[in-house]
C-alpha cells in the first residue's frame, strides 16, 4: 500500500525519504507551481522561504542538539543541509537554492517516490501524512478543520530583506562574529546614537502593508516578530534584541557601538546577505528608506523585500499523539509547522519522526515515542499535551526538557546544565538506534 504525503516542504520531503529507505512506496503531492503561496518563489521541494539559517549546530545548544538527534536517527535532509552549508559562525546556514535543488533531485530520482504536482483539496483515504505546512491551501485547511472538528489557529510569519554584498559599503561595515566566536562570517553595520535615533524614527513612522480582514485578529509568533512590532515596544527594545551591539567590535577602531545591524550569508557564492532579525511587513518604499538609513547600506541593492504571510497550524494537543499520529484516525499522521513545531530544524525533525512511525504502523510495529529527555521527544510531547489551554507554536529550547540532576552549587551553571542534557539525549538515542 502506498502512503500519500501532502506537501513537499521540509517535513514532507524528509518523511518521503524515510519511508523510501524502509522500502515503502509514497505518492508525494505538491501543489506548486500551479498553486503558489504568498511566500514561495520556486517549484522546488524543501524551499527555505524566510531565513537561510537552521540555527546553531553546537550540541550544547537546544537547536544544535536537535540536529545531532536527527543525525543519529538517520535524517536525510540534515545531511544535505551540511553539504550545502555556507559560513555563519556557529550557525548552520545554507545556500537555499542548492539545498532545494539537491532535495528535489534526490526525491525525483527515487523509484519508490511518485511526485504528483496537484493540489489535494480533501484528506484522502488510506495512509496519509499531512505536511502541507503553515501556508496550507484554503480548501485543504477546511477539510482538516472538518475532520478535526477544531478551529485552526493563525499567526503571522515575516520574512527579512536580502541585499547584494557588492553594494555594501565596507568603509563602514565590517566582518565579525559576536565575541569573536567562530569564523567572522557576519557583516556588521554599526550605528552611533544619532544614527540609531534617525533609524528608529523612520521605522516607527513607516506605513505598513494593510492586512486583509480575515488576518486582523491573528497572533504573531514571539520568536519571529516583525521589526516594527519589536520597535513599538520601546526605543531600546531593538538594541537589546536583533541590533544588540555587545561583543561586536570593529577592530579597525575598537569602538563600542550604540547598535549594530547584522547580515548573514544567504548563498554559497557569497553574493547575497539577509538582514538578521529584520522580518517586516513595511511597505516596500518604506523598507528601502529604512535600509538606506543604515550605515553601510546607503547604496544597498535590495534583491528581496520583506513580506509577511499568515501561518496556519492545528490545535495539536487535542488532535495528535506524541507519535504525530491522529488520535481519531490511526493511518493519518501530521508533520511540520502545521503541528505547531516552529522552525526549519523542527519541521525536518517532525517529518523524520512521522516517516519512521508511518513505516512502523504499516509493519504493525510499536510506534516510536521519544521521551522528553530528547529535544524531539520534548517537542512532540509538548504539542500533544492535552493540558494546553492556549496552545501556541514552540521551537527547540531547554525549558521543555525533563530536568537533570544537579548539585546545589551547580544549579546556576547554565553551561553545565546544557552539557548534561545534551549528553543524556545523545546516549539515549545511540542505545535506541537498533530499534529504528
N, C-alpha and C positions, 0 to 999 in steps of 0.2 A: 504494500500500500504506500502511495506517495503522500508526503507531507506538503501541505500548501503553506507557504510563508508569504505574508503580506508585508511588503516593504523591503527594499534592498538598500537600506541605510546601514549604519554601523552594526546595529543589533541583528537585523535580518540577514546581512551578509555573513556575519560570524555564525549564526545559527545554521545557515545552509551548509557552510563548510564543515561544521561539526557533525552534522547528520551525514554528509557525504563521506567523511572519514570513517564513519561507522557502517558504511555500505547501504545507507538508506536514501532512496530517491526523493528529490524535492522538486516542487514547482515554485519558483521564486517570482512573485508578482511585483512589478514596479510600474507605477502609472506615468512616470516621466519618460519621454519628453512630451507625450500627448497632453498630459495634465500637469503643468508645472506648479510649484508652490511659490509663495511670496519671498522665499529665501534662497532656494536652489537656483543655480545658474547652468548646470550641465545635466546630461542624462546618465552620468557615470554613477556607479554604486559607491556607497560609503563616503559620500561627499561631505567635507567639512564646510559648514556654512557660516560659522562665526569665527572664533579664534582658530589658529592652526596649532595650538598647544594642547597636549593631553595632560599638562601639569607635571609635577616633579616625578623624577624616576628614582629618587632617593628612597630606599626601602624603609627608612625611619620617618618617612612622611606618609600620611594615610593614602594619598593618591599613588605614591610610588609603591607602596606595599600592594595595592590592588593590581598594579601592573605585574609585579612579581608573582602574585597569586595566579594571574592569567597564564603566565609563562609556565608555571608548574602544572596547571590544569590542561595545558596543550592548546592555548589560544592561538588562532591563526592570524587575526588582524594585528595583534600586538607585535608579531614577528615582522609583518610588513611595515608597521609603523617605524620600527627601529631601522629597517632597511632604507626608509625614506626620510630619516631624521635630518634636521638642519641645526646648526649651533644655536643654543638658547640657554646657556649656563647649566643649571641643574634641572631644567625642564626638558621634556620630550616634545619638541616641536617638529612638525613635518612639512615637507613640500606637499601641499594638499592635492595638487593636480597629479603628481606622480603616484601618490598613495592611492587615490581613487582609480587611476588607470590600472595599477597593479592588482587591486582587489577585483575590478571588473574583469580583467583578463583571466584571473585565476578562477573566477566563478563561471565565466562563459566557456572556458576550456575544460570544465569538469563534466565528464559524461553522466554523472548522477544528478546534475542540476539542470533543470529546464527553465530558462528565463522566459517569462511571459510579460510583454510590455502592454499592460492592460490595467485599468482601474477596477478593482473589485469593490462593488458598492454594498455588498452584504457579506456577512460572515458565512463562508461556505461550510458544507457538511464535511465529515471526516476529520482527520488530524490536522490541526491548524496552529500556526504560531503567528500572532498578530504583532508585527513590529513596524507599524505604519508611522510611528514617530509623532513628534509634537505638532506636526502640520498635517495630521490625518485629514483626508478629504471629508467634506461635509456629509456626503452620502454614507460613507463607511462609519463616520462618527455617530450618525443617527442610528445605524444598525447596531453598533456597540452599545449605545445608550439604551436601545430597546432590549437588547439581550441582558444587560446587567441590571436594568431597572434602577439605574443610579445616575444622577446628574453628573455630567462632566464638570471638571474644574478648569479654569483657564488662568494662565499668567502670561506675561509678555517676556520675550527674549529679544535683546537688542544686539546688533552687530556693529563692530568697530570699523572705522575707515582704514584704508590701506593707501600708502603713498609710495612713490618710486624713490629708491635710495639715492639715485644720482641727482635728485632735485633737493636733497637735504644739504643745508649749509653747515659744513663741518668746521667752519671758523667758530661756530657757537656750539654745535652738537659734539658729543664725544662718546666713545665706546667705554662701557664699564658694566660689570655686574655688581649687584649690591654687596657691600663689604668685601669686594674682590673675590667673591665666592664663585668658583668655576671659571670658565672662559669668559672673557669680557666681550660678550656677544650681543648685548643690548645697546641700542643707540639712545643716548640721553640728551634731552633738550632742557637746559637749566633756566630757571626764572628767578629774578630778584623780586622784591616785594612789589615794586611798581608794575612790573610786567605781569605778575600774578593778579594784581588788582584789576588791570585792564582786561585780562583774560576772563576773570570771574564776572565782570560787568557784562561783557559780551554774552557769556554763557547764560546767565540768569535772565537776561532780557531777550534772548533769541527766540523766535517763533518756532513752534513745534508742528509736526505734521498732524493734522486733525484725525483723531481716532474715529473709526466707524461706530455707529450707535451701539452695536452688539458688543463692542470692545470696551466700552467706557467703564464698566464695573469690574474689569479684570484686575488681577493682582500681579505685582512684579515679584520675581524670584530674587531674594535678597543678595545672593552672590553674583548676580549679573544685572545689577541695576544700571539704567541709563545714567550717563554722567550728569545730565541736567537734574535728575532726581536726587542724586547724591549732593549736588551743589545747593539744592533747595533746602537742605538740612542745616546749612550754616557755612559761613565764609571759610572756615578752616577744615571742613569735612574732607575735601579732596587732598589737602596736604597731609592728612593722616590716613589716607586711603591710596588710590592709584597714583597720586602725584607726590607721594612721600619722598622727601629728599635724603632721608637718613641713609648713610652708608654708600652714597653715590657721589664720589669726589672726582672732579676734573683735575687730573694730575698735571695739567699744564699750568694751573694757577693755585691748586689746592684750596680753592674757595668752597665754603659751605653755602649751598643754595637755599633759597626760600621754598622752592617747589621744583619738581622735575617731572617731565613727561617722558615716559619710556616707550621705545618702539622695538618690536620683536620681529626677527627674520621670518618671512612668510613663504619663501620658496627656496629651492636648492641653489638657484642661480644668484641668490643674494641681491636681487634687484628690487624686491618688494618687501615692505615692512608695515606691520599693523600697529596701531596705537594701543598700548596695553591699558585696559580698563576704560576705554573710550567708547563703549557701547552708547548709541544715541538714537534719538528719534527727532532730532532737529531737522528743519528744512535744509535742503542741500546748500542753498545760498548762505545760510547761517553757519553751516558746518565749514564751508570754505573760509568765511570770515574768521571763525574761531581758530581753525588750524593755522591760518596765516598770521595770527597774533602770537603764536608760539615761537620763541627764539629758535632759529634753525629751520623752521618750516615756512618762512616768509614766502618762498617761491615753490613750495611743495606741489608736485603734480599728484593730485588725488585720483587714484585709479579705481577706487570703490568707496562710495559714501556709506555711512552707517545707515542701517534701516532697522525697523522694529516689526516684529510679527507676533501673532498670537500663537501660543503653545497650548496643546490640549493633553491632558492626562486623566486617567481613570482614577476612581476612588479605590485604589488597590487594597486598602485594609478591609474593605467589605467584599472584595471580589476574588483576591488571589491568596493562594497558599505560599509559603516560603520557597516552594519549588518552582514558582511562577506559573503553576497550573491553576486554571479557573476552578473555583470551588463548585461551581454549578455544572460544569461540563468537563469531564476528565480528559478529553482529547483536544482541549483548547488551552493554549499557553499564550502568555503575553511577554514581550521583551522590549527593552529600550526605554526611551524617555516617556513613552505613553504610560509606563507603570509608575512614574514619579521618581525614577532614579535619574538624577540630573547630572549631565556632564558626558563628554565623549568617552572617557575611560569607563565610566559606569555603564554606558549604553552597550559598549562592546562586551563587557563582563556579563551583563544580563543576557545578551544573545548567546554567549558561551554556555551559561547555565541552562537556558531554555532549550538549546540544541541538545545538550547532554541528557536532560531529563525527558525530552520528547523521545529520544532514542531508547532510553530505559523504559519508558511507558510502552512503546511498541514491542519491546522484547520481554514485557511482563517482569521487569526487574524493579526492585525497590528504587524509588526516586532519590536523588541526591539532595539532602537537606544539610546545608553547611551551618555550623554553629556560629554564634556571634563572637567567637574568638578570631574569626577571619573577617576581613573587610567586606568581601562579597556576601558572606553569611549575615553579617550585621546589617548590610543594606537590605537584603531580601527579607530578613526578619522584621526590620523596621517598616518596610512598606506593606507587609502583610499582617501587621499587628492590629487586630480589630478594636483595640482600646483607643485608637486615634479618634479624637472628636473634630479636629480641624486639620486634616491631612494636607501637607504641603511638600513639594519636591525636596529631595535630600541628595547630597553628594557625599563623597568619602570624607570621613572625619573620625577622629579618635573617640569622640563623645558617644558614638553608638555602639562601641565595642564593649564586651564584658571587661570589667576592671581586672588588673593584675595585682598580685600580692606585692606590696612594698613595705619595707621597714618604715617606721615613723619618720626617721631622718631623711628618707628617700622620697617622700610623697610630694615634695615641691620640685623635684628634679624632673622636668618635663621630658628632657632628652632620654634619661634612663627609662622612664615610663614607656616612651615610644619604642625604644630598643627592645624592651621586654615584650611588648605587644607584637611587634614585628616578628621577633624570633619564635614566639609561641605559634603564630599563624603559619609561618613557613614550615616549622617542624610538623605541625598537624597535617598540612597538605602533602608533604613529602610522604608521610606514612599512609595517606589516603590514596595515593596515585594508582595503586594496584586495582582499586575497585572502579576507576573511572575509564 
